């Protein structure tokens, strides 16, 4: 089925995606944004991390084009660029729950 898509470049891209999600904070951001756009302060509260740490992780996700940002007055709201990545994170979470 997917065998024709399994070239080295595609596998490198898959590995890069997984490395981007290899931190609990980034996975949490993706899962939080799966429910819709959120301002930075909400993400900080949900993940219980500092504003500066959240900004670093959001910058990485934005540069990878996994999230988008939009300014609303003094706040910046983040959203998923597409929901494929949230399905990956949710499936991984379900997998972990099943195996506990």
C-alpha positions as CSV (number, residue, x, y, z in Angstrom):
1,X,0.0,0.0,0.0
2,X,2.5,2.6,1.1
3,X,5.6,0.8,-0.2
4,X,5.9,3.1,-3.2
5,X,6.1,6.1,-0.9
6,X,8.9,4.6,1.2
7,X,11.8,6.3,-0.4
8,X,14.8,7.6,1.6
9,X,13.6,11.3,1.4
10,X,10.1,10.4,2.6
11,X,11.5,8.4,5.5
12,X,13.8,11.2,6.4
13,X,10.8,13.6,6.5
14,X,8.9,11.2,8.8
15,X,11.9,10.9,11.1
16,X,12.2,14.7,11.2
17,X,8.5,15.0,12.1
18,X,8.9,12.5,15.0
19,X,12.0,14.4,16.2
20,X,10.0,17.6,16.3
21,X,7.4,15.9,18.5
22,X,10.0,14.3,20.7
23,X,9.4,16.6,23.6
24,X,6.4,16.5,26.0
25,X,5.8,20.2,25.7
26,X,5.6,20.1,21.9
27,X,3.3,17.1,22.0
28,X,1.1,18.9,24.6
29,X,1.0,22.0,22.4
30,X,-0.2,19.9,19.4
31,X,-2.8,18.1,21.5
32,X,-4.0,21.4,23.0
33,X,-4.3,23.1,19.6
34,X,-6.2,20.1,18.2
35,X,-9.3,21.6,20.0
36,X,-8.8,24.9,18.2
37,X,-6.6,28.1,18.3
38,X,-5.3,29.3,21.6
39,X,-3.5,32.4,22.8
40,X,0.0,31.8,24.2
41,X,-1.0,32.5,27.8
42,X,-3.5,29.6,27.6
43,X,-0.8,27.3,26.3
44,X,1.5,28.4,29.1
45,X,-1.2,27.6,31.7
46,X,-2.1,24.2,30.2
47,X,1.5,23.1,29.9
48,X,2.6,24.7,33.1
49,X,5.8,26.1,31.6
50,X,7.4,29.5,31.5
51,X,6.4,32.0,28.8
52,X,10.0,31.9,27.4
53,X,10.1,28.1,27.2
54,X,6.7,28.1,25.5
55,X,7.9,30.7,23.0
56,X,10.9,28.6,22.1
57,X,8.8,25.5,21.4
58,X,6.3,27.5,19.5
59,X,9.0,29.0,17.3
60,X,10.3,25.5,16.5
61,X,6.8,24.3,15.6
62,X,6.2,27.5,13.6
63,X,9.4,27.2,11.6
64,X,8.5,23.5,10.8
65,X,5.1,24.8,9.6
66,X,3.2,22.6,12.0
67,X,1.6,25.6,13.7
68,X,0.5,29.1,12.5
69,X,0.3,32.3,14.4
70,X,-2.0,35.3,14.2
71,X,-1.9,38.5,16.2
72,X,-5.1,39.6,17.9
73,X,-4.4,43.0,19.5
74,X,-1.7,42.3,22.0
75,X,-2.1,38.6,22.0
76,X,-0.7,36.0,19.6
77,X,-3.0,33.0,18.9
78,X,-1.6,29.7,17.6
79,X,-3.3,27.1,15.6
80,X,-2.4,23.9,13.8
81,X,-1.3,24.4,10.2
82,X,-3.3,21.2,9.5
83,X,-4.7,18.5,11.7
84,X,-2.7,15.5,10.4
85,X,-0.1,16.1,13.1
86,X,-2.8,16.1,15.8
87,X,-4.0,12.7,14.6
88,X,-0.5,11.4,15.0
89,X,-0.2,12.7,18.6
90,X,-3.7,11.5,19.5
91,X,-3.0,8.0,18.1
92,X,0.3,7.9,20.0
93,X,-1.5,8.9,23.2
94,X,-4.2,6.2,22.6
95,X,-1.5,3.6,22.0
96,X,0.2,4.5,25.3
97,X,-3.1,4.2,27.2
98,X,-3.9,0.8,25.7
99,X,-0.5,-0.6,26.7
100,X,-0.5,0.6,30.3
